[in-house]
Amino acid sequence: MTSVHHTAEGALLWTPSPERIEQAGLTAFLRWLKAKRGLDFADYTALWTWSVTDLDGFWQAVWDYFEVQSSAPHTAVLETRVMPGARWFPGARLNFAEHVLRRERPGEAALLYMSETSPLAALDWADFAGDVRKAATSMREMGVRPGDRVVGYLTNRPEAMIAMLATVSLGAIWSCCSPDFGAAGVLDRLKQLEPVWLICVDGYSYGGKTFDRRAEVAAIAKAIPSLKRIVHIPFGLGALEDMGAPVTSWAELLDRPAVAAADFACEQVPFDHPLWILFSSGTTGLPKAIVHGHGGITLEMLKALTFHMDFRAGDRGFFYTTTGWMMWNFLCCMLLAGVTPVLYDGNPAWPEPDTLWKIADESCAALVGASPAFVDMMIKAGIVPRETFAFEALRTIMPAGAPVSADHSAWFYNNIKHDLLLATGSGGTDICSGFTGGVAIQPVYAGEMQARCLGVAARAFDDEGRELVDEVGELVITEPMPSMPVKFWNDPDDAVYRASYFETWPGVWRHGDFFKVNARGGNFVLGRSDATLNRGGIRIGTAEIYRAVEALAFVERSLVVHVDLPDGRAFVPLFVKTVDDAPLTEDMRGQIVQRLRTQYTPRHVPDAIVQAPDIPMTLTGKKLEVPVRRLLAGGALDKIANVNAMANPGCLAFYAEYAKTLG
């Protein structure tokens, strides 16, 4: 039976052994700083303070430590510290793909991959890098140029990574959606980019079922007039016909003699040249197209992978993701650090609920990513992975995707492995990395993220812009980072970019999350600040409600919102989807109330507890608190959310009907 018990926030869960500290990537960097720069830091806090104070010194050190390759020298590290507009490493010319391909080690696995229909297999570096060079050479010969957009409609398979690297090696710009997106959701995103190529599958398998996407591909292709070519990676459902653009098979793209590494050159581009475009959730309008640069992502991910996730060259890393989430880009970035990514294409709980742990063990992953929702599923299914799997290589767990409670933190130690770095982090698509993360040389405390990441001046501000300690405030970033967006696509004056982050405090990035830093430097992200609950003048983060409520065995998911009603009343309903849609009884409501009262305060108890058929979610698994709040406040159903960005748009009808009862 899975081990479940209440753990006090701040309880000590893990202390790194002397051996772990000695072998940590951070320790090696500290030694290098002392030997090469004459800098000696007593602890992580001192190192972090230097990293956000001497930006030039820190980021130049990261550049030198990882031996970043540039065909032209930079004239400065940071031309100006003003945000937005900070310009990093002007003059440098480099390429993200070049930094991946320099890791080529023929005879070793570049990546491991598995799907519902095929067992775990390895793709050798010689084949992987060879296919990147062949694909890129064919693409160049067929007219793809620097700055062109190449987009994918792909599952998490080796061809997706090969296609991305081939694209960016040419200086073209990559973007991708997962084929579980419908055509309308894809077009909301990719049509904005006016892509010249679409690389796609015709179908996929999920939960043992086959999904034919040929009609969706046709609808997408015909609606994008800029497309000059479609590349088809077959799943086996048949040809792509009547696409409105020429179709080339993946096999045809690679049907050419091998291209030697010595005969292949990656396009040298400026530091801030667009690498790929990720998208915001787009819940209240068209998704924002967030542009990241070659240099910023290369530097940021080398830092994050080595110093915060504690990867070592030769390790294997596994995070369950689709190609439509930034964690897929994170998987790709593992290659920068000589780490072998493990790809899985399928349902994470099929054919058994512990499928992901089986993959993690079989692949000998050193790091495994897991979400709090996945942990809840493990608890409710009674699964104790350590009773089945050895996890001999596993050193780090990285929870991501939602706030992690003290109970969730403890679950990993009680049910996976006692000796683990729990590298809980928070960041997002905006920077394609983390603001907070793991530190292998420090202890782990329940419910806390260990520290703010190096080079990330994350702070909690009150409404007046004053820094808070041990109090909840707004998460802000007060100094620029190289991986902040280069721009938003089709935002020539940066008006949308400025409005998204810099309207509240000029020159300071406001992220939109509640944040707390305690006296020892531990961090807490407490939910979206734009979905705040105001109870008697006290602001409460929704994450606190979810931590308590979703730990109950009968709760599958929940959603809580604060609504200001027309008569001036404030109303806070909690919507609950029960497991298997069992009736929500008065006893269950009583358990919810009691848990909120005892774990938090009476202010955390909602005004109503309402059974809902489903909780509205984005395609990437985020709860739609703000649209529900607007709907309950009288907003029109067709105006409050972009249904193409939703995983379950039909459930909004329930909330529209409930809104009518509020009068």
C-alpha positions in Angstrom: 0.0 0.0 0.0 1.3 3.5 -0.9 2.7 5.4 2.1 0.5 8.4 2.8 0.7 10.6 5.9 0.6 14.2 6.7 4.0 15.9 6.6 4.6 19.3 8.2 5.7 22.0 5.8 9.4 22.6 6.4 10.2 19.1 7.7 13.7 18.0 6.8 13.4 15.2 4.2 17.0 14.8 2.8 20.5 15.9 3.5 23.1 15.3 0.8 25.9 13.0 1.8 29.6 14.2 1.6 29.9 12.0 -1.6 26.9 13.6 -3.2 28.3 17.1 -2.5 31.7 16.2 -3.8 30.3 14.8 -7.1 27.8 17.7 -7.7 28.1 19.9 -10.7 27.8 22.9 -8.5 30.8 21.8 -6.5 32.9 21.5 -9.7 31.8 25.0 -10.7 32.7 26.4 -7.3 36.2 24.9 -7.6 36.5 26.3 -11.1 35.5 29.8 -9.9 38.1 29.7 -7.2 40.9 28.4 -9.5 40.1 30.5 -12.6 38.5 33.7 -11.2 39.8 33.8 -7.6 36.2 33.8 -6.3 35.5 31.8 -3.1 31.9 31.5 -1.9 31.0 30.1 1.5 27.7 28.6 0.5 25.0 28.6 -2.2 23.4 31.8 -0.9 26.6 33.7 -1.4 27.0 32.2 -4.9 23.5 33.2 -5.8 23.9 36.7 -4.5 27.0 37.2 -6.7 25.2 35.7 -9.7 22.4 38.3 -9.6 24.6 41.2 -8.7 27.6 40.8 -11.0 25.7 39.7 -14.1 28.6 40.2 -16.5 30.9 38.2 -14.3 28.5 35.3 -13.7 27.3 34.9 -17.3 30.8 35.2 -18.7 31.8 32.5 -16.3 29.0 30.3 -17.5 30.1 30.9 -21.1 33.7 30.0 -20.3 33.0 27.1 -18.0 30.9 25.3 -20.7 33.2 26.4 -23.5 30.5 27.9 -25.6 31.5 28.1 -29.2 31.2 31.3 -31.2 32.5 32.0 -34.6 32.8 35.7 -33.8 33.6 37.3 -30.4 31.1 39.2 -28.4 31.8 42.9 -27.6 30.1 42.8 -24.2 28.3 40.4 -21.9 25.3 42.6 -21.3 24.9 45.9 -23.3 22.2 47.3 -21.0 20.5 46.0 -17.9 17.2 47.7 -18.7 14.1 45.4 -19.1 12.7 44.9 -21.6 15.5 45.5 -24.1 18.5 44.0 -22.4 20.9 42.8 -25.2 23.2 39.9 -24.4 26.5 39.0 -25.9 26.3 41.4 -28.9 28.6 40.4 -31.8 28.6 36.7 -30.9 27.6 34.3 -33.7 26.8 30.7 -32.7 24.2 27.9 -33.2 22.3 25.8 -30.7 22.4 22.7 -32.9 26.2 23.0 -33.2 26.4 22.7 -29.4 24.3 19.5 -29.5 26.2 18.0 -32.4 29.6 18.6 -30.8 28.5 16.0 -28.2 28.4 13.2 -30.9 29.8 10.0 -29.6 29.5 7.2 -32.2 28.8 3.9 -30.5 26.8 5.5 -27.7 23.1 6.2 -27.5 22.0 9.7 -28.4 18.5 9.0 -27.1 16.3 6.2 -26.0 12.7 6.0 -27.1 9.6 3.9 -26.5 5.9 4.0 -27.5 2.8 2.1 -26.8 3.5 -0.1 -29.8 7.3 -0.5 -29.6 9.7 -1.5 -26.7 12.5 0.7 -25.4 15.2 1.1 -28.0 18.3 3.2 -28.5 19.3 5.5 -31.4 23.0 5.6 -31.8 24.8 9.0 -32.1 26.1 8.1 -35.5 22.6 7.5 -36.8 21.0 10.4 -34.9 23.6 13.1 -35.9 23.8 11.6 -39.4 20.1 12.0 -39.9 20.2 15.6 -38.6 22.9 16.4 -41.2 21.0 14.6 -44.0 17.7 16.2 -43.2 19.3 19.7 -42.9 21.1 19.3 -46.2 18.0 18.2 -48.0 16.0 21.1 -46.4 18.6 23.6 -47.5 18.6 22.2 -51.1 14.8 22.4 -51.1 14.8 26.1 -50.2 14.6 26.4 -46.4 16.5 29.6 -45.4 17.5 31.3 -42.2 14.5 33.0 -40.6 12.0 30.6 -42.3 9.5 28.9 -39.9 9.3 25.1 -40.0 6.5 23.7 -37.8 5.7 20.3 -36.5 2.5 18.3 -35.8 4.3 15.5 -34.1 4.4 13.0 -31.3 7.3 12.6 -28.9 9.5 10.5 -31.2 13.1 10.6 -32.5 12.1 12.2 -35.8 10.7 15.2 -33.9 14.1 15.9 -32.3 15.9 15.3 -35.6 13.6 17.7 -37.4 14.0 20.4 -34.8 17.8 20.2 -34.8 17.9 20.1 -38.6 15.7 23.2 -38.8 17.6 25.3 -36.3 21.0 24.2 -37.7 20.0 26.2 -40.8 19.0 29.3 -38.8 15.4 28.5 -39.5 12.9 28.7 -36.7 11.1 25.7 -35.1 7.7 25.5 -33.5 5.5 22.4 -32.8 2.1 21.2 -31.6 1.2 17.8 -30.4 -1.4 15.9 -32.6 -3.8 15.6 -29.7 -4.5 19.3 -30.6 -7.4 19.7 -33.0 -7.0 21.7 -36.2 -8.4 24.9 -34.8 -6.0 24.9 -31.8 -3.1 24.2 -34.1 -4.1 27.0 -36.5 -4.5 29.5 -33.6 -0.8 28.9 -32.9 1.0 27.9 -36.1 -0.8 30.0 -38.6 0.5 33.2 -36.9 4.0 32.2 -37.9 3.4 31.9 -41.7 5.5 28.7 -41.9 7.0 27.4 -45.1 7.2 23.7 -44.1 5.0 21.4 -42.0 6.4 18.2 -40.7 3.7 15.9 -39.5 2.4 12.4 -38.6 -0.8 10.9 -39.9 -1.9 9.5 -36.6 -0.8 8.2 -33.2 -1.7 5.7 -30.5 -2.9 6.6 -27.0 -4.3 4.3 -24.4 -4.3 1.4 -26.8 -6.4 3.3 -29.3 -5.3 4.6 -32.7 -6.2 8.1 -33.7 -6.2 9.0 -37.4 -5.2 12.7 -37.9 -5.1 12.9 -41.7 -8.2 15.0 -41.8 -6.7 17.4 -39.2 -3.5 17.6 -41.2 -5.4 18.4 -44.4 -7.4 21.1 -42.6 -4.2 22.6 -41.2 -2.3 22.5 -44.5 -5.1 24.1 -46.5 -5.6 26.9 -44.0 -1.9 28.0 -44.1 -1.2 29.6 -47.5 2.5 30.1 -46.8 3.2 26.4 -46.8 5.5 25.3 -49.6 6.1 21.7 -48.5 4.7 19.0 -46.1 6.9 16.2 -44.8 5.1 13.1 -43.8 6.3 10.8 -41.0 4.1 7.8 -41.4 2.3 6.2 -38.5 0.9 3.6 -40.9 -2.6 4.9 -41.6 -2.0 5.8 -45.2 -0.9 8.6 -47.6 -1.5 12.3 -47.1 -3.6 13.4 -50.1 -5.1 16.7 -51.3 -2.9 18.7 -49.0 -2.7 21.9 -51.0 1.2 21.7 -51.0 3.7 19.1 -52.2 4.2 16.1 -49.9 7.6 14.5 -49.3 8.0 11.5 -47.1 10.5 11.4 -44.2 12.3 8.6 -46.0 12.7 10.7 -49.1 14.0 13.6 -47.1 16.8 11.3 -45.7 17.4 9.4 -49.0 20.8 10.8 -49.7 24.4 9.8 -49.1 25.8 10.3 -45.6 27.0 13.8 -44.8 30.2 13.8 -42.8 30.5 16.0 -39.8 33.5 17.7 -41.4 31.4 18.6 -44.4 28.5 20.1 -42.5 28.4 23.6 -41.0 25.6 25.0 -38.9 24.5 28.5 -39.8 26.2 31.0 -37.6 23.5 33.4 -36.2 23.5 36.2 -33.7 23.1 35.4 -30.0 19.4 36.5 -30.0 18.5 35.0 -33.4 15.2 33.1 -33.0 15.6 29.4 -32.1 12.1 28.3 -31.5 8.7 29.7 -30.7 6.6 28.4 -27.8 3.0 29.5 -27.0 1.2 30.7 -24.0 -1.9 28.8 -23.1 -4.1 31.2 -25.0 -7.1 30.8 -22.7 -8.6 34.2 -23.2 -7.4 35.0 -26.8 -4.9 33.8 -29.4 -1.9 32.1 -27.8 1.0 34.5 -27.5 4.0 33.3 -29.7 7.0 33.5 -27.4 10.3 33.7 -29.3 13.5 32.3 -27.7 17.0 32.8 -28.9 19.9 30.4 -29.8 22.4 31.9 -27.3 20.0 32.5 -24.4 18.6 28.9 -24.4 22.1 27.4 -24.9 23.5 29.2 -21.9 20.4 28.9 -19.6 20.0 25.2 -20.2 23.7 24.3 -19.7 23.4 26.1 -16.4 20.1 24.6 -15.3 20.9 21.0 -16.4 24.3 20.9 -14.7 23.9 23.2 -11.6 20.3 22.7 -10.7 19.3 19.2 -12.0 22.8 17.9 -11.2 23.2 16.0 -14.5 26.5 14.5 -15.5 27.6 13.7 -19.0 26.5 10.2 -19.8 23.4 10.3 -17.6 19.9 9.6 -18.9 16.9 11.8 -18.2 13.2 11.1 -18.5 10.3 13.5 -18.3 6.9 12.5 -19.6 5.8 15.2 -22.1 4.2 15.9 -25.4 5.8 18.1 -28.1 3.3 20.8 -27.3 4.8 21.5 -23.8 8.1 23.3 -23.0 9.3 20.2 -21.2 9.8 18.6 -24.6 12.2 21.4 -25.4 13.8 20.7 -22.1 14.3 17.1 -23.1 15.9 18.3 -26.3 18.3 20.5 -24.3 19.6 17.5 -22.4 21.7 16.8 -25.5 23.6 20.0 -24.8 25.0 18.6 -21.6 25.9 15.1 -23.0 22.7 13.7 -21.4 20.6 11.0 -23.1 16.9 11.9 -23.2 14.4 9.2 -22.8 11.3 9.7 -25.0 7.9 8.1 -24.5 5.0 8.4 -26.9 1.8 7.3 -25.3 -0.5 7.3 -22.3 1.5 7.6 -19.1 -0.9 5.3 -17.2 -1.4 2.6 -19.9 -1.4 -0.3 -19.9 -0.6 -0.1 -16.2 -0.7 3.0 -13.8 3.0 2.5 -13.1 4.1 2.6 -16.7 6.3 5.7 -16.3 8.2 4.2 -13.4 8.8 1.1 -15.4 10.3 3.2 -18.2 12.4 5.2 -15.7 13.8 2.0 -14.2 14.3 0.2 -17.5 16.1 3.2 -19.1 18.4 3.7 -16.0 17.3 7.3 -15.8 19.3 9.5 -13.4 16.6 12.1 -13.4 12.8 11.6 -13.6 10.2 14.3 -13.9 6.8 13.9 -12.3 3.8 16.2 -11.7 1.9 16.5 -8.4 -1.2 15.3 -10.3 0.7 12.1 -11.2 1.6 11.6 -7.6 -2.0 11.9 -6.6 -2.8 9.2 -9.2 -0.1 7.0 -7.6 -1.5 7.5 -4.1 -5.1 6.8 -5.1 -4.0 3.7 -7.1 -2.1 2.4 -4.1 1.2 2.2 -6.0 4.6 2.0 -4.3 7.2 2.0 -7.1 10.1 1.1 -4.8 8.5 -2.3 -4.1 8.6 -3.1 -7.8 11.6 -1.2 -9.3 15.2 -0.9 -8.2 15.9 2.7 -9.5 19.7 2.0 -9.2 20.7 5.0 -11.4 18.1 7.4 -10.1 19.6 10.4 -8.2 17.1 13.2 -8.9 13.3 13.7 -9.1 12.0 16.9 -10.7 8.4 17.7 -9.9 7.0 20.3 -12.2 3.7 21.6 -13.6 2.0 22.7 -10.4 2.8 23.6 -6.8 4.2 20.7 -4.7 2.8 20.2 -1.2 4.7 18.9 1.8 2.9 15.6 1.5 3.8 15.3 -2.2 7.5 16.0 -1.3 7.5 13.3 1.3 5.8 10.8 -1.0 8.8 10.6 -3.2 11.1 9.7 -0.3 8.7 7.2 1.2 7.7 5.5 -2.0 10.5 5.9 -4.5 13.9 6.1 -2.9 15.3 7.6 0.4 18.5 9.1 -1.2 17.2 11.6 -3.7 17.6 15.2 -4.7 14.0 16.5 -5.0 14.7 19.3 -7.4 11.4 21.0 -7.3 11.2 24.0 -9.6 9.0 26.7 -11.0 9.4 28.6 -14.2 7.6 28.3 -17.4 7.2 28.7 -21.1 8.1 32.4 -20.9 11.8 31.6 -20.2 11.8 27.9 -21.2 13.4 27.1 -17.9 13.1 27.6 -14.1 13.2 30.6 -11.8 13.6 28.3 -8.8 15.1 24.8 -8.7 17.2 22.1 -7.1 20.5 22.5 -5.3 22.3 19.2 -4.8 24.6 20.6 -2.1 21.7 21.7 0.2 19.1 19.8 2.3 15.5 19.3 1.0 12.6 20.5 3.2 9.0 19.4 2.7 6.9 21.6 0.5 9.8 24.0 -0.3 11.7 24.6 -3.5 15.3 24.7 -2.4 16.4 28.0 -3.9 16.2 30.6 -6.5 18.3 29.5 -9.5 21.6 31.1 -10.3 21.4 34.2 -12.4 17.7 34.6 -11.5 16.9 37.7 -9.3 13.5 36.3 -8.2 11.9 38.2 -5.3 8.5 38.6 -3.6 7.1 42.2 -3.9 4.2 43.7 -2.0 1.8 46.1 -3.8 4.2 49.0 -3.3 7.1 47.2 -4.9 8.9 46.4 -1.6 10.7 43.1 -1.2 9.2 40.7 1.3 10.7 37.8 3.3 8.5 35.2 4.9 5.5 36.9 3.5 3.5 36.1 0.3 3.9 38.6 -2.5 4.1 38.9 -6.3 6.8 36.9 -8.0 9.0 39.4 -9.8 12.4 39.2 -11.6 14.4 42.3 -11.0 17.4 41.7 -13.3 17.4 40.4 -17.0 18.1 36.8 -17.9 19.6 35.6 -21.2 16.6 33.3 -21.8 13.9 35.9 -21.4 11.9 36.1 -24.7 13.7 37.8 -27.6 10.2 39.1 -28.5 6.7 38.0 -29.2 6.0 37.1 -32.9 4.0 39.8 -34.7 4.5 42.3 -31.9 6.8 44.8 -33.7 6.7 47.5 -31.0 6.8 45.0 -28.1 3.5 46.4 -26.9 2.1 42.9 -26.0 5.4 41.9 -24.5 5.5 44.9 -22.3 1.9 44.6 -21.3 2.4 40.9 -20.4 5.3 41.4 -17.9 6.2 45.1 -17.3 3.1 47.1 -16.7 2.9 46.9 -12.9 6.5 47.9 -12.2 8.5 49.4 -15.1 11.7 47.6 -15.6 10.7 44.7 -13.4 9.3 41.4 -14.7 6.0 40.5 -13.0 5.3 36.9 -13.6 1.7 36.6 -12.2 2.3 34.1 -9.4 2.2 34.4 -5.7 5.6 33.8 -4.2 7.3 33.5 -0.8 10.9 33.3 0.1 11.7 32.2 3.7 14.6 33.3 5.9 16.8 30.3 4.8 16.1 31.0 1.1 13.5 28.3 0.5 10.8 29.2 -2.0 7.1 28.7 -2.4 5.0 29.4 -5.5 1.4 29.6 -4.3 -0.7 29.8 -7.5 -1.6 32.5 -10.0 -2.0 35.9 -8.5 -4.6 36.9 -11.1 -6.8 34.1 -9.7 -6.5 35.3 -6.1 -8.9 34.5 -3.3 -9.7 37.5 -1.1 -11.1 36.4 2.2 -11.8 39.2 4.7 -9.0 41.2 3.2 -6.5 38.3 3.3 -5.1 37.1 0.0 -5.0 33.3 -0.4 -3.3 31.4 -3.2 -5.5 28.8 -4.8 -2.7 26.2 -4.6 -3.2 26.0 -0.8 -6.8 24.9 -1.4 -5.8 22.3 -4.0 -3.1 20.8 -1.8 -5.6 20.1 0.9 -8.6 19.1 -1.1 -7.0 16.9 -3.7 -5.2 14.8 -1.1 -8.7 13.4 -0.2 -9.2 10.0 -1.8 -12.6 10.8 -3.3 -11.4 14.0 -5.1 -10.1 13.7 -8.6 -9.7 17.4 -9.3 -10.9 20.7 -7.9 -11.2 24.4 -8.8 -11.8 27.4 -6.6 -12.4 31.0 -7.6 -13.3 34.4 -6.1 -16.3 36.1 -7.7 -17.4 39.7 -7.1 -21.1 39.6 -7.6 -23.2 42.6 -9.0 -24.8 43.2 -5.6 -21.3 43.8 -4.0 -21.0 40.4 -2.4 -17.8 38.4 -2.6 -18.5 34.7 -3.2 -15.9 31.8 -3.2 -17.2 28.5 -4.6 -15.1 25.3 -4.7 -15.9 23.0 -7.6 -15.1 19.3 -7.1 -14.9 16.5 -9.6 -15.1 13.2 -7.7 -13.4 10.0 -8.6 -15.6 8.0 -11.0 -18.2 10.9 -10.7 -19.4 9.4 -7.4 -22.1 11.6 -5.7 -20.6 14.3 -3.5 -22.2 13.6 -0.1 -22.6 15.9 2.8 -20.0 13.7 4.7 -17.5 14.4 1.9 -18.3 18.1 2.0 -17.7 17.9 5.8 -14.3 16.3 5.2 -13.3 19.0 2.8 -14.3 21.7 5.3 -12.5 20.0 8.2 -9.3 19.5 6.2 -9.2 23.2 5.1 -10.0 24.4 8.6 -7.3 22.3 10.3 -4.6 22.4 7.8 -5.0 26.1 7.1 -7.5 28.6 8.5 -11.3 29.1 8.6 -10.8 31.7 5.8 -9.8 28.8 3.5 -13.2 27.3 3.7 -15.2 28.1 0.6 -18.8 29.6 0.6 -20.1 26.6 -1.4 -18.8 23.2 -2.4 -20.3 22.2 -5.7 -20.0 18.9 -7.6 -18.9 19.5 -11.2 -18.8 17.0 -14.1 -15.3 18.2 -15.0 -12.7 20.9 -14.2 -11.9 23.0 -17.2 -8.2 22.6 -18.3 -5.9 23.9 -20.9 -4.3 21.5 -23.4 -1.2 21.6 -21.3 -3.0 20.7 -18.1 -3.5 24.0 -16.3 -6.7 24.8 -14.5 -8.8 27.6 -16.1 -9.5 29.7 -13.0 -9.7 33.1 -14.6 -12.2 32.2 -17.3 -14.5 30.5 -14.8 -14.3 33.5 -12.5 -15.3 35.7 -15.4 -18.1 33.4 -16.4 -19.5 33.4 -12.9 -19.3 37.2 -12.8 -21.6 37.5 -15.8 -19.2 37.0 -18.7 -20.6 35.6 -21.9 -19.7 32.0 -22.6 -18.4 32.7 -26.1 -16.2 35.5 -24.9 -14.4 34.3 -21.8 -12.2 31.6 -23.2 -10.6 30.3 -26.4 -12.0 26.8 -26.6 -9.3 25.8 -29.0 -6.8 26.1 -26.1 -8.9 23.8 -23.9 -8.7 20.1 -23.3 -12.4 19.8 -22.4 -14.3 22.9 -23.6 -17.7 21.2 -23.3 -17.5 21.4 -19.5 -17.9 25.2 -19.6 -21.6 24.8 -20.2 -22.0 23.5 -16.6 -20.4 26.6 -15.2 -22.5 28.9 -17.4 -25.6 27.2 -16.0 -24.3 27.5 -12.5 -23.6 31.2 -13.1 -27.4 31.7 -13.6 -28.1 30.6 -10.1 -26.0 33.4 -8.6 -28.5 36.0 -9.9 
